[in-house]
Amino acid sequence: MVMLVYLSFLLLLYTRLLKAGATGSAKTTRSWNCCKHSCSWPGAGNVSRPVKTCDRSNSIRADYLNASSCDDGGEAYACADLQPWPIDNTTSYGFAAVQLSGETEKAWCCACYNLTFTSDVLQNRKMVVQAVSSTSGDSSTFDLQIPAGSLGGKSSCVKQYPQYQKTIWGSDSLGVSLETDCSSLPPVLRAGCRWRFDWFEAADNPSVNFMQVPCPAALTEKSNCSRDDEMLQLAPVTTEPPPLPSQLGPLSPPQPPPRRPSISINVKIIVATPKNKPG
């Protein structure tokens, strides 16, 4: 019976180790439409909690069920801090809307991916992104969330920042065209906009090789989201199966607990005999 339980445990462990993270090649796009991210809805994936949403002033909303700002009457917006930033000259962190061939949203919501750029201008630079939403397409795609990257077909940025004209966001499909244009954006979005022209060197939809990786705390602390199954999905894959019980040698029988040493205490009692009083 003990042997059967041991073999079942090893089989379960081996099966989980073989479940490696997603890898492949993909294209990238860019956008920032201020809409609530699709991974902000409950049930979007096996996650600790949905991706945070914000109100118009970029304060975190407590209600995950509030409608997206891109829908009629919705007041849930993308939070301004979910934008890219450089770690050093060769690495950046950020967020993306994702589409992986053969997978569904539940597989990528709040998962993280190491993107290695394969286009000339960014050759071998890396970016670690967390999936906060889904994008469309018939091939694997990472839609990098870059302020003023493009508004796309649906946007609530004018609604979230009504004091700014729509023209500051650039064209719907390409966004702003110059780094100086970033100065016209709301102050909370300017750093991410400038990142595109600085570290990203204004690259236009570069291709990448991607690999799923454990999420850095710097990303999950911003999104408020992490995957519950991350450790199982990303456990290192071994090239050799786990050893069988016969290869481990005989099991030692359980040993009795060590006996406590006995302690002898010699106690000498002296009894004083009272002297007779004189008669």
Secondary structure as GFF3:
##gff-version 3
##sequence-region A 1 279
A	DSSP	alpha_helix	2	17	.	.	.	ID=ss1
A	DSSP	beta_strand	23	31	.	.	.	ID=ss2
A	DSSP	three_ten_helix	38	40	.	.	.	ID=ss3
A	DSSP	beta_strand	85	86	.	.	.	ID=ss4
A	DSSP	beta_strand	91	99	.	.	.	ID=ss5
A	DSSP	alpha_helix	105	108	.	.	.	ID=ss6
A	DSSP	beta_strand	112	117	.	.	.	ID=ss7
A	DSSP	three_ten_helix	120	122	.	.	.	ID=ss8
A	DSSP	beta_strand	126	134	.	.	.	ID=ss9
A	DSSP	beta_strand	141	145	.	.	.	ID=ss10
A	DSSP	alpha_helix	157	160	.	.	.	ID=ss11
A	DSSP	three_ten_helix	166	169	.	.	.	ID=ss12
A	DSSP	three_ten_helix	179	184	.	.	.	ID=ss13
A	DSSP	alpha_helix	187	197	.	.	.	ID=ss14
A	DSSP	beta_strand	207	213	.	.	.	ID=ss15
A	DSSP	alpha_helix	217	223	.	.	.	ID=ss16
A	DSSP	alpha_helix	230	233	.	.	.	ID=ss17
A	DSSP	three_ten_helix	245	247	.	.	.	ID=ss18
###
